[in-house]
Amino acid sequence: KAGVTQTPRYLIKTRGQQVTLSCSPISGHRSVSWYQQTPGQGLQFLFEYFSETQRNKGNFPGRFSGRQFSNSRSEMNVSTLELGDSALYLCASSPSGEDTQYFGPGTRLTVL
Amino acid sequence: GENVEQHPSTLSVQEGDSAVIKCTYSDSASNYFPWYKQELGKGPQLIIDIRSNVGEKKDQRIAVTLNKTAKHFSLHITETQPEDSAVYFCAASDYSSASKIIFGSGTRLSIRP
């Protein structure tokens, strides 16, 4: 099976802009979770989607949002970018969310 | 909520020697403990996991031990090789939701030739 794929792999944006990241889960996986990884804060949970519904949300401001499509593909959006949003954004999928997470390669977002 | 502490933050071992990374957790409800390896420029990859009804699990050169009473679990890598150089993360979860998975802060393992 193909693994989790994320596009784009790298992004450079300026403060105030908005960005959309995409994630395709492993075939058959219905749960997609998003994480932010930074050197200072480590791996932090953003949100989880299952069957097109947001099932859980981490402690991030409303500028961070996401959605999931009927084919389980997911997008994550960050509006009004801040310098502190610079991070590696990781997507992970699992069959139901109540089991092992399989991570994609991530999207490296740099905000200037 | 759950808190996972991981030690050491950096570890350097001679090629062929063993490496041990330790984690402690706080929530006694946690019952699933995966370990991830993250290489430069890649996402974390699951290398081994253990559930609370098991005390030890091995997969070739990698083993994980769990002590539920003391709330700690460890990763053991034997006969280390250069390709083992990476950042390793432990995690703990009550296996009910992806949102409940709490990661340790990571250990940067370097293998000296």
Interface residues (C-beta under 8 A of the other chain):
Chain A: V4 Q6 S31 S33 G42 L43 F45 F47 E48 R55 N56 K57 G58 L90 A92 S94 G97 E98 D99 T100 Q101 Y102 F103 G104 P105 G106
Chain B: P34 Y36 G41 K42 G43 P44 Q45 L46 D49 F89 Y95 S96 S97 A98 S99 I101 F103 G104 S105 G106
